[in-house]
């Protein structure tokens, strides 16, 4: 056995806790779409210049938008299919669950082509 002092044990416990926390956050961010937006600081900087096209966005792309979860993403896709697509970005307000406040969050991240 290795004989460690009390202070060395505390430091070792702290470092291992931080590593475990980092691994946990990474796992949650990759495997749970509901939390993608909370832990995507690095990826949001990369994708902030890339706008999502409402005309052909996948569910994962829609979920990456601020305030859009899996249920709202499916409503957006359903609206796109049933109404023949989006003509302007303001058309997204016709989707149930997206009002003026949510539109203000989205307008700089979406396009219609």
C-alpha atoms as an extended CHARMM CRD file, in Angstrom:
* protein
*
       113  EXT
         1         1  UNK       CA              0.0000000000        0.0000000000        0.0000000000  PROA      1               0.0000000000
         2         2  UNK       CA              1.0050000000        3.5370000000       -0.6070000000  PROA      2               0.0000000000
         3         3  UNK       CA              1.2530000000        5.7210000000        2.4350000000  PROA      3               0.0000000000
         4         4  UNK       CA             -0.1730000000        9.1300000000        1.6510000000  PROA      4               0.0000000000
         5         5  UNK       CA             -0.4440000000       12.0770000000        3.9650000000  PROA      5               0.0000000000
         6         6  UNK       CA             -3.8510000000       13.5200000000        4.7940000000  PROA      6               0.0000000000
         7         7  UNK       CA             -3.2390000000       16.5040000000        2.5080000000  PROA      7               0.0000000000
         8         8  UNK       CA             -2.2010000000       14.2460000000       -0.4040000000  PROA      8               0.0000000000
         9         9  UNK       CA             -5.3800000000       12.1830000000        0.0330000000  PROA      9               0.0000000000
        10        10  UNK       CA             -7.5020000000       15.3460000000       -0.0630000000  PROA      10              0.0000000000
        11        11  UNK       CA             -5.7770000000       16.5740000000       -3.2270000000  PROA      11              0.0000000000
        12        12  UNK       CA             -6.1500000000       13.1610000000       -4.8600000000  PROA      12              0.0000000000
        13        13  UNK       CA             -9.8420000000       13.0410000000       -3.9550000000  PROA      13              0.0000000000
        14        14  UNK       CA            -10.3810000000       16.5630000000       -5.3250000000  PROA      14              0.0000000000
        15        15  UNK       CA             -8.6310000000       15.8270000000       -8.6290000000  PROA      15              0.0000000000
        16        16  UNK       CA            -10.4950000000       12.5560000000       -9.1280000000  PROA      16              0.0000000000
        17        17  UNK       CA            -13.8190000000       14.3100000000       -8.3410000000  PROA      17              0.0000000000
        18        18  UNK       CA            -13.1380000000       16.9900000000      -10.9550000000  PROA      18              0.0000000000
        19        19  UNK       CA            -12.2510000000       14.3610000000      -13.5600000000  PROA      19              0.0000000000
        20        20  UNK       CA            -15.4150000000       12.3770000000      -12.7700000000  PROA      20              0.0000000000
        21        21  UNK       CA            -17.5330000000       15.5440000000      -13.0050000000  PROA      21              0.0000000000
        22        22  UNK       CA            -16.0040000000       16.4000000000      -16.3820000000  PROA      22              0.0000000000
        23        23  UNK       CA            -16.6750000000       12.9250000000      -17.7370000000  PROA      23              0.0000000000
        24        24  UNK       CA            -20.2640000000       13.0570000000      -16.4500000000  PROA      24              0.0000000000
        25        25  UNK       CA            -20.9690000000       16.4360000000      -18.0590000000  PROA      25              0.0000000000
        26        26  UNK       CA            -19.4390000000       15.2750000000      -21.3290000000  PROA      26              0.0000000000
        27        27  UNK       CA            -21.6270000000       12.1540000000      -21.3410000000  PROA      27              0.0000000000
        28        28  UNK       CA            -24.7930000000       14.1000000000      -20.5380000000  PROA      28              0.0000000000
        29        29  UNK       CA            -24.0560000000       16.7100000000      -23.2050000000  PROA      29              0.0000000000
        30        30  UNK       CA            -23.5620000000       14.0560000000      -25.8950000000  PROA      30              0.0000000000
        31        31  UNK       CA            -26.3920000000       11.6690000000      -25.0290000000  PROA      31              0.0000000000
        32        32  UNK       CA            -29.2300000000       13.8540000000      -23.7660000000  PROA      32              0.0000000000
        33        33  UNK       CA            -30.5730000000       16.3770000000      -26.2980000000  PROA      33              0.0000000000
        34        34  UNK       CA            -32.4140000000       18.2480000000      -23.5610000000  PROA      34              0.0000000000
        35        35  UNK       CA            -29.1070000000       19.3430000000      -22.0320000000  PROA      35              0.0000000000
        36        36  UNK       CA            -27.1620000000       19.9740000000      -25.2380000000  PROA      36              0.0000000000
        37        37  UNK       CA            -27.6530000000       23.7290000000      -25.0530000000  PROA      37              0.0000000000
        38        38  UNK       CA            -26.5010000000       23.9610000000      -21.4370000000  PROA      38              0.0000000000
        39        39  UNK       CA            -23.0650000000       22.4420000000      -21.9810000000  PROA      39              0.0000000000
        40        40  UNK       CA            -22.2160000000       23.5660000000      -25.4930000000  PROA      40              0.0000000000
        41        41  UNK       CA            -20.0640000000       26.6230000000      -24.7850000000  PROA      41              0.0000000000
        42        42  UNK       CA            -17.2710000000       25.4950000000      -27.1020000000  PROA      42              0.0000000000
        43        43  UNK       CA            -19.5150000000       24.1830000000      -29.8540000000  PROA      43              0.0000000000
        44        44  UNK       CA            -21.7690000000       27.2570000000      -29.6910000000  PROA      44              0.0000000000
        45        45  UNK       CA            -18.7750000000       29.4750000000      -30.4340000000  PROA      45              0.0000000000
        46        46  UNK       CA            -18.0290000000       27.3790000000      -33.5090000000  PROA      46              0.0000000000
        47        47  UNK       CA            -21.6450000000       27.1860000000      -34.6480000000  PROA      47              0.0000000000
        48        48  UNK       CA            -22.6190000000       30.7620000000      -33.7740000000  PROA      48              0.0000000000
        49        49  UNK       CA            -21.6940000000       31.9250000000      -37.2910000000  PROA      49              0.0000000000
        50        50  UNK       CA            -23.5670000000       28.9960000000      -38.8700000000  PROA      50              0.0000000000
        51        51  UNK       CA            -27.2920000000       29.5840000000      -39.1800000000  PROA      51              0.0000000000
        52        52  UNK       CA            -29.7790000000       26.7250000000      -39.2720000000  PROA      52              0.0000000000
        53        53  UNK       CA            -31.9110000000       26.4980000000      -42.4130000000  PROA      53              0.0000000000
        54        54  UNK       CA            -35.5130000000       25.8460000000      -41.3690000000  PROA      54              0.0000000000
        55        55  UNK       CA            -36.2390000000       24.3430000000      -44.7770000000  PROA      55              0.0000000000
        56        56  UNK       CA            -34.0640000000       21.2740000000      -44.3190000000  PROA      56              0.0000000000
        57        57  UNK       CA            -32.8260000000       21.2040000000      -40.7180000000  PROA      57              0.0000000000
        58        58  UNK       CA            -32.6210000000       17.8430000000      -38.9980000000  PROA      58              0.0000000000
        59        59  UNK       CA            -34.1220000000       17.3270000000      -35.5350000000  PROA      59              0.0000000000
        60        60  UNK       CA            -30.6400000000       17.4610000000      -33.9770000000  PROA      60              0.0000000000
        61        61  UNK       CA            -29.8990000000       20.7740000000      -35.6870000000  PROA      61              0.0000000000
        62        62  UNK       CA            -33.1910000000       22.2170000000      -34.4630000000  PROA      62              0.0000000000
        63        63  UNK       CA            -32.5330000000       20.9970000000      -30.9260000000  PROA      63              0.0000000000
        64        64  UNK       CA            -29.2130000000       22.8300000000      -30.9810000000  PROA      64              0.0000000000
        65        65  UNK       CA            -31.1210000000       26.1200000000      -31.2880000000  PROA      65              0.0000000000
        66        66  UNK       CA            -31.7430000000       28.0860000000      -28.0780000000  PROA      66              0.0000000000
        67        67  UNK       CA            -35.0070000000       27.1190000000      -26.4010000000  PROA      67              0.0000000000
        68        68  UNK       CA            -35.8180000000       24.2480000000      -28.7960000000  PROA      68              0.0000000000
        69        69  UNK       CA            -36.2350000000       20.7750000000      -27.3510000000  PROA      69              0.0000000000
        70        70  UNK       CA            -37.1740000000       17.4740000000      -28.9810000000  PROA      70              0.0000000000
        71        71  UNK       CA            -40.9320000000       18.1100000000      -28.8490000000  PROA      71              0.0000000000
        72        72  UNK       CA            -40.6920000000       21.5880000000      -30.3560000000  PROA      72              0.0000000000
        73        73  UNK       CA            -38.2770000000       20.3340000000      -33.0100000000  PROA      73              0.0000000000
        74        74  UNK       CA            -40.8200000000       17.7050000000      -34.0690000000  PROA      74              0.0000000000
        75        75  UNK       CA            -43.5370000000       20.3860000000      -34.2480000000  PROA      75              0.0000000000
        76        76  UNK       CA            -41.3140000000       22.5320000000      -36.4700000000  PROA      76              0.0000000000
        77        77  UNK       CA            -40.7090000000       19.6070000000      -38.8180000000  PROA      77              0.0000000000
        78        78  UNK       CA            -44.4050000000       18.7150000000      -38.8050000000  PROA      78              0.0000000000
        79        79  UNK       CA            -45.3090000000       22.3170000000      -39.6860000000  PROA      79              0.0000000000
        80        80  UNK       CA            -42.6850000000       22.3390000000      -42.4460000000  PROA      80              0.0000000000
        81        81  UNK       CA            -44.1540000000       19.1780000000      -43.9860000000  PROA      81              0.0000000000
        82        82  UNK       CA            -47.8400000000       20.0600000000      -43.6690000000  PROA      82              0.0000000000
        83        83  UNK       CA            -47.6350000000       23.7230000000      -44.7070000000  PROA      83              0.0000000000
        84        84  UNK       CA            -45.1740000000       23.3820000000      -47.5440000000  PROA      84              0.0000000000
        85        85  UNK       CA            -42.2440000000       24.9130000000      -45.7070000000  PROA      85              0.0000000000
        86        86  UNK       CA            -41.2780000000       28.2670000000      -44.2870000000  PROA      86              0.0000000000
        87        87  UNK       CA            -41.4010000000       31.3490000000      -46.5120000000  PROA      87              0.0000000000
        88        88  UNK       CA            -39.8160000000       33.7250000000      -43.9570000000  PROA      88              0.0000000000
        89        89  UNK       CA            -38.1810000000       33.2350000000      -40.5820000000  PROA      89              0.0000000000
        90        90  UNK       CA            -41.2390000000       34.8830000000      -38.9900000000  PROA      90              0.0000000000
        91        91  UNK       CA            -43.3060000000       31.8800000000      -40.1160000000  PROA      91              0.0000000000
        92        92  UNK       CA            -41.7580000000       29.8990000000      -37.2810000000  PROA      92              0.0000000000
        93        93  UNK       CA            -44.0790000000       31.8170000000      -34.9420000000  PROA      93              0.0000000000
        94        94  UNK       CA            -46.9660000000       29.8440000000      -36.4870000000  PROA      94              0.0000000000
        95        95  UNK       CA            -45.6030000000       26.7100000000      -34.7910000000  PROA      95              0.0000000000
        96        96  UNK       CA            -47.3540000000       26.0270000000      -31.4820000000  PROA      96              0.0000000000
        97        97  UNK       CA            -44.9970000000       26.8980000000      -28.6330000000  PROA      97              0.0000000000
        98        98  UNK       CA            -43.0330000000       29.6050000000      -30.4320000000  PROA      98              0.0000000000
        99        99  UNK       CA            -44.1100000000       33.1220000000      -29.6140000000  PROA      99              0.0000000000
       100       100  UNK       CA            -42.4680000000       36.5140000000      -29.8530000000  PROA      100             0.0000000000
       101       101  UNK       CA            -40.1080000000       35.9040000000      -26.9400000000  PROA      101             0.0000000000
       102       102  UNK       CA            -38.7660000000       32.6130000000      -28.3000000000  PROA      102             0.0000000000
       103       103  UNK       CA            -38.5840000000       34.0990000000      -31.8030000000  PROA      103             0.0000000000
       104       104  UNK       CA            -36.3040000000       36.8420000000      -30.4620000000  PROA      104             0.0000000000
       105       105  UNK       CA            -33.9500000000       34.1280000000      -29.1830000000  PROA      105             0.0000000000
       106       106  UNK       CA            -34.0250000000       32.3000000000      -32.5210000000  PROA      106             0.0000000000
       107       107  UNK       CA            -34.0160000000       35.0080000000      -35.1720000000  PROA      107             0.0000000000
       108       108  UNK       CA            -30.2410000000       35.4200000000      -35.3050000000  PROA      108             0.0000000000
       109       109  UNK       CA            -29.6950000000       31.6470000000      -35.5760000000  PROA      109             0.0000000000
       110       110  UNK       CA            -32.1290000000       30.7050000000      -38.3500000000  PROA      110             0.0000000000
       111       111  UNK       CA            -32.5410000000       31.2880000000      -42.0700000000  PROA      111             0.0000000000
       112       112  UNK       CA            -35.0030000000       30.2640000000      -44.7670000000  PROA      112             0.0000000000
       113       113  UNK       CA            -33.6960000000       29.3580000000      -48.2120000000  PROA      113             0.0000000000
